[in-house]
């Protein structure tokens, strides 16, 4: 705990003193421009158990260069790189293109066609911007995608809204190639397990719809989990689906002195979610809720659930989260996370500390995020 307090104070002093400026805008004509920005987030992780799988560590969780703009009216572009987990123990971080897409207006009617490397349009949680999360980080423990690149995939997507009350995103994707292998050696046998996208898989269909029972639906490229009380009262309910026939394979090869045996299993991927987002002003404080229930029938079989709430007064916010993972044929994993967050300049500079307890390793997570 002493380490985490020193870490938070040091980063707060550093970034409060440095200040922030708006990212540069490069114009190429009356309706052609690019905006440049950078998102940085530093984490300090301090675990409570000496025998935990994780280690005490300080690292850069995100280091993203972002280019967003438009070629002309109705033709928008977005490119984002990331250097994730730089400096983390055991990480081999490198700069990678994380998002790259073009978005074309369909007749100027509020409907768009997007193509490229895209966040899978499955749920509020995995479609959220890292710049406006409710907690320090994504609730990644409850998102169990197969065949993905940091929740992204190559494909095309139709998205839009109707009367600010109904919004949709529906795409066709390839299913990302993500081969992984593991080897177990004993005195008599070597067992090699290979998992990944099945070369004969069908196309992936992923989509999400949302209804605004109160306020307006979210229609941007990325969802905002915390709107800082600027969007008025809102209540959004959503549902999503992610399907791919013959999506993944698992090959197990056992080699011994007597024989070589190989077995292959091909699995469909059929997943769905129901989720919600809500925000309401309660006079002197704002309350925010983000929740979802997921059913997974893919490489991970079972269901996951989380509910995360925040109460903010002026620049300070308290958060509380419950998450549960319930694999078929396995034990449930339930965790509670409570935190304190301070907004130095809206979502542009945020510091926070969270404590997780439960079935997973207990830990304190400290962070500061800045957006230039």
Residue pairs with C-beta under 8 A, 6 or more apart in sequence:
1 46
1 364
3 44
3 46
3 56
4 44
4 46
4 353
4 364
4 366
7 44
7 58
7 366
8 44
8 351
8 353
8 366
8 368
11 42
11 351
11 366
11 368
12 342
12 344
12 351
12 368
15 344
15 349
15 351
15 368
15 370
16 344
16 349
20 345
20 348
20 349
20 370
20 371
20 372
21 372
23 35
23 36
23 37
23 38
23 66
23 372
24 35
24 36
25 33
25 34
25 35
25 36
26 33
26 34
26 35
26 36
26 69
27 33
28 34
31 70
31 72
31 73
32 69
32 70
32 71
32 72
33 69
33 70
34 67
34 68
34 69
34 77
35 66
35 67
35 68
35 69
36 65
36 66
36 67
37 65
37 66
37 68
37 371
37 372
38 63
38 64
38 65
38 66
38 371
38 372
39 62
39 63
39 64
39 66
39 130
39 131
39 369
39 370
39 371
39 372
40 60
40 62
40 63
40 64
40 369
40 370
40 371
40 372
41 60
41 61
41 62
41 63
41 130
41 367
41 368
41 369
41 370
42 58
42 59
42 60
42 61
42 367
42 368
42 369
43 57
43 58
43 59
43 60
43 61
43 136
43 137
43 365
43 366
43 367
44 57
44 58
44 365
44 366
44 367
45 54
45 55
45 56
45 57
45 58
45 59
45 363
45 364
45 365
45 366
46 56
46 363
46 364
46 365
46 366
47 54
47 55
47 56
47 361
47 362
47 363
48 361
48 362
48 363
48 364
49 361
49 362
52 361
52 363
53 361
54 361
54 363
55 89
57 87
57 88
57 89
58 87
59 85
59 86
59 87
59 88
59 89
59 91
60 83
60 85
60 86
60 87
61 84
61 85
61 137
61 367
62 82
62 83
62 84
62 130
62 369
63 82
63 83
63 84
63 86
64 80
64 81
64 82
64 83
64 98
64 130
65 80
65 81
66 78
66 79
66 80
67 77
67 78
67 79
67 80
68 76
68 77
68 78
68 79
69 76
69 77
70 76
70 77
71 77
73 105
74 104
74 105
74 108
75 102
75 103
75 104
75 105
76 102
76 103
77 101
77 102
77 103
78 99
78 100
78 101
78 103
78 221
79 97
79 99
79 100
80 97
80 98
80 99
80 100
81 95
81 96
81 97
81 98
82 95
82 96
82 98
82 150
83 93
83 94
83 95
83 96
84 93
84 96
84 150
85 91
85 93
86 93
87 93
97 117
98 117
98 149
98 150
98 152
99 116
99 117
99 118
99 119
99 152
100 116
100 117
101 114
101 115
101 116
101 117
101 118
102 114
102 115
102 116
103 112
103 113
103 114
103 221
104 112
104 113
104 114
104 115
105 111
105 112
106 112
106 113
106 158
106 160
109 160
110 160
110 161
110 162
110 219
111 158
111 159
111 160
112 158
112 159
112 160
113 156
113 157
113 158
114 156
114 157
114 158
114 159
114 171
115 155
115 156
115 157
116 154
117 149
117 152
117 153
117 154
118 152
118 153
118 154
118 155
118 157
118 171
118 173
119 126
119 127
119 151
119 152
119 222
120 126
120 127
120 145
120 148
120 151
120 152
120 153
120 171
120 173
120 206
120 242
121 127
121 157
121 159
121 169
121 170
121 171
121 206
121 207
121 208
121 240
122 145
122 206
122 207
122 208
122 240
122 241
122 242
122 271
122 273
123 143
123 208
123 238
123 240
123 273
123 275
123 292
123 294
124 208
124 210
124 218
124 223
124 225
124 236
124 238
124 275
124 276
124 277
124 290
124 292
125 138
125 139
125 142
125 143
125 225
125 275
125 290
125 292
125 306
126 138
126 143
126 145
126 151
127 169
127 208
127 222
127 223
128 138
128 222
128 223
128 224
128 225
129 222
129 223
129 224
130 138
131 347
131 369
131 371
132 224
132 225
132 226
132 227
132 347
133 225
133 226
134 225
134 226
134 288
134 290
134 308
134 310
134 319
135 308
135 310
135 319
135 321
135 337
135 339
135 341
135 352
135 354
136 339
136 341
136 352
136 354
136 365
136 367
137 365
137 367
139 306
139 308
139 321
139 323
141 304
141 323
141 325
141 333
141 335
141 360
142 292
142 294
142 304
142 305
142 306
142 323
142 325
143 151
143 294
143 304
144 271
144 294
144 296
144 298
144 299
144 300
144 304
145 151
145 242
145 271
145 298
146 175
146 197
146 244
146 247
146 248
146 269
146 298
146 299
146 300
147 153
147 175
147 176
147 177
147 178
147 196
147 197
147 201
147 204
147 244
147 247
147 248
147 269
148 176
148 178
149 176
149 178
152 176
153 173
153 174
153 175
153 176
153 204
153 206
154 173
154 174
154 176
155 171
155 172
155 173
155 174
155 204
156 171
156 172
157 169
157 170
157 171
157 172
158 168
158 169
158 170
158 171
159 167
159 168
159 169
159 170
160 167
160 168
160 219
161 167
161 168
161 217
161 219
164 212
164 216
164 217
164 219
165 211
165 212
165 216
165 217
166 209
166 210
166 211
166 212
166 217
167 209
167 210
167 212
167 217
167 218
167 219
168 207
168 208
168 209
168 210
169 207
169 208
169 209
170 205
170 206
170 207
171 205
171 206
171 207
172 203
172 204
172 205
173 203
173 204
173 205
173 206
174 203
174 204
175 197
175 201
175 203
175 204
175 244
175 247
176 197
177 196
177 197
178 196
178 197
179 194
179 195
179 196
179 197
180 194
180 195
180 196
181 192
181 193
181 194
181 195
182 192
182 193
183 190
183 191
183 192
183 193
184 190
184 191
184 193
185 191
188 256
188 257
189 254
189 255
189 256
190 254
190 255
190 256
191 252
191 253
191 254
191 255
192 252
192 253
192 255
193 250
193 251
193 252
193 253
194 249
194 250
194 251
194 253
195 248
195 249
195 250
195 251
195 299
196 248
196 249
197 247
197 248
197 249
198 246
198 247
198 248
198 249
198 266
200 246
200 266
201 244
201 245
201 246
201 247
201 248
202 244
202 245
202 246
202 247
203 244
204 242
204 243
204 244
204 247
204 269
205 241
205 242
205 243
205 244
206 240
206 241
206 242
206 243
207 240
207 241
208 238
208 239
208 240
208 241
208 273
209 238
209 239
209 240
210 217
210 218
210 236
210 237
210 238
211 217
211 236
211 237
211 238
212 234
212 235
212 236
213 235
213 236
213 237
214 233
214 234
214 235
215 231
215 232
215 233
215 234
215 235
215 236
215 279
216 231
216 234
217 236
218 224
218 236
218 277
223 277
225 277
225 288
225 290
226 279
226 288
226 310
226 312
226 317
226 347
227 234
227 279
227 288
228 286
228 312
228 343
228 346
228 347
229 279
229 281
229 286
229 312
231 279
232 281
233 279
233 280
233 281
234 277
234 278
234 279
234 280
235 276
235 277
235 278
236 276
236 277
236 278
237 274
237 275
237 276
238 273
238 274
238 275
238 276
238 277
239 272
239 273
239 274
239 275
240 272
240 273
240 275
241 271
241 272
241 273
242 269
242 270
242 271
242 272
243 268
243 269
243 270
243 271
244 268
244 269
245 268
246 266
246 267
246 268
247 267
247 268
247 269
247 298
248 266
248 267
248 269
248 298
248 299
249 264
249 265
249 266
249 267
250 264
250 265
250 267
251 262
251 263
251 264
251 265
252 262
252 263
252 264
253 260
253 261
253 262
254 260
254 261
254 262
267 298
267 299
268 297
268 298
269 297
269 298
269 299
270 297
270 298
271 294
271 295
271 296
271 297
271 298
272 294
272 295
273 292
273 293
273 294
273 295
274 292
274 293
275 291
275 292
275 293
276 289
276 290
276 291
276 292
277 289
277 290
278 288
278 289
279 286
279 287
279 288
279 289
280 286
280 287
284 313
285 311
285 312
285 313
286 311
286 312
286 313
287 309
287 310
287 311
287 312
288 309
288 310
288 311
288 312
289 307
289 308
289 309
289 310
290 307
290 308
290 309
291 305
291 306
291 307
291 308
292 305
292 306
293 303
293 304
293 305
294 303
294 304
294 305
295 303
296 302
296 303
296 304
300 327
301 327
301 328
301 329
302 325
302 326
302 327
302 328
302 330
303 326
304 323
304 324
304 325
304 326
305 323
305 324
305 326
306 321
306 322
306 323
306 324
307 321
307 322
308 319
308 320
308 321
308 322
309 319
309 320
309 321
310 317
310 318
310 319
310 320
310 341
311 317
311 318
311 319
312 318
312 343
315 342
315 343
315 344
316 340
316 341
316 342
316 343
317 340
317 341
317 342
317 343
318 338
318 339
318 340
318 341
319 337
319 338
319 339
319 340
319 341
319 354
320 336
320 337
320 338
320 339
321 336
321 337
321 338
322 334
322 335
322 336
323 334
323 335
323 337
324 332
324 333
324 334
324 335
325 332
325 333
325 334
326 332
331 359
332 359
333 358
333 359
333 360
334 358
334 359
335 356
335 357
335 358
335 359
335 360
336 356
336 357
336 358
337 354
337 355
337 356
337 357
338 354
338 355
339 352
339 353
339 354
339 355
340 352
340 353
340 354
341 350
341 351
341 352
342 350
342 351
342 352
343 349
343 350
344 350
344 351
347 369
347 371
348 370
348 371
349 368
349 369
349 370
349 371
350 368
350 369
351 367
351 368
351 369
352 366
352 367
352 368
353 364
353 365
353 366
353 367
354 364
354 365
354 366
355 362
355 363
355 364
355 365
356 362
356 363
356 365
